[in-house]
């Protein structure tokens, strides 16, 4: 039977930690290992965690003093994990009931997959609006081959939320793991490498809720264009490595690098060695994004070229995610 590690890193999120630990402790299928790193918190997070560890023996705590940063803590946890699969959750997100049972059932049914992915729920903390993604994905548990992943990605329908994904730990290491030079996009890049190399196992089960707020680490608005261009160049360099020769065609044929829009285009255009990554699918995706900015064109596309919806508003009880005093 495959084993599973769940891990999380926290920094000054004491008010959210009860919900994070309870969500795991109440799963119908318990993880084989549960790790949490307190990355130098000063708000009483450590005291909350030690109280939980005293009554939940599965929980193992790591403490960084002083704060070492999100990427350091994430890689620290990944190196400590021993499960065949791992699920990473943020300290202000929520794993939904039944997720570990559904995820591991699918993992064992499709052992060739590098990831088990499910539907993602997103919650806007400021507006209290929530929606689920992955509606254009299959309605049943299945294996999606690398070629099928490329086809879905080309249509903009390959919805992989890393907070709702169980990763095969060894296959992630084999592909280079989450590279620090990819910074806040290191998980995004690795998921596409794994999908285009091994394929994914899919379940329509809603797996986890991500809290959207301006203070999140990955919130793109807080990263200046110069920093983002540096990360985009690092991703391009990785794709040109010989070890990526098998997945580079998938990136090109799907056009997924266009997710980073015109700033990525400027990076690729600026160095002749990157030109091979500017594929027709990449350019077409950029064009579509530009056309979608026009309300009139959006309406015409919707009328004459209907596409299946990718998202829908939901009404899941998220009271557990309210910060506790």
C-alpha positions, 0 to 999 in steps of 0.5 A: 500500500502506498504511503502519504505525507501531508505537510505545511509551513506556517509563519504568524498564522496562529489564528488559522492553525486549528482549522489546518490541523483539524482538517487532517485529523478528521480525514477518513484516511489518515496520512502516514506522516504529518509535518508542520514547520513553524518558520520563526513565528512570533504570534504564538503559533508554536504554542498552538502547534505544541498543544496539538502535537500533545494530543495528535501523535501523528503530528511532527513539528519542526521549528526554524529560528529565525525565519528562513522563508517560504521556499527554504521551509517548503524544501525542508519539509520535502526533504523530511517527507518519507511518504510515497506521495505528499500533499502540501497545504498552506497554513491558511488553506483547508483540506476538504473532507474525504480528500486523502481517501479519494486521492490515495484510492486513485493513486493506487488505481493508476500507479503510472501517474506522477500526480493525483489531481482533483478539483480546486476550490478558491475562496476570496477572503475579501469578498467571501466569494468562492468558486470551483475549478476543473469543470472541463476535466473528466467527471469520473476518476481516470488516468490522463496520459501525457498526450491528453494532458498536452491537448487539455492544456492547449485548450486551457482546460488542464486545471491542476491546483497544486494545493489540490494535488498529491505528488509522487515524491520520487518522480518529482525528485527525478524531474528536478523537484521544485527548483528554487530559481523558479521561485514562486512559480516552482510548483507550477513548472514542476506540475507541467513537467510531470504531467507531460512526462508521466500523465496524471490521475484525476478525481472530480472530488473537490480536494482543498480550498485556497484562500485568496488574499493580497498577502499570499506569497504567490500574489503576482502583484507584489513581484516587480516586473524585473523579478518576474522576468528573472524567474521566467528566464530561469524557467526558459533555461530549464526547458532548454536543458537536455533532460527536458528534451522529452517534455519541451515539445509538450510545452511548445505544442500546448502553449502553456508558457503563455500563461505569463503573457506578454512579459514572458514573450518579451523574455523569450524574444529578447534572447535568440536561444529562447526563440525555439520556445515561441511556438505557434500555440504560444503566439495563438494563446497570446492573441486569444488573451488579447482578443478576450480583452474586448467585450464584443469579441468575447460575446462573439466567441461565446456565441459561435465557439462555445466552450465547456465552463471551467469554473462555477460558483460554489457554496461550501461551508468554509466557516472553519477557515474563519480566523479564530481568536 
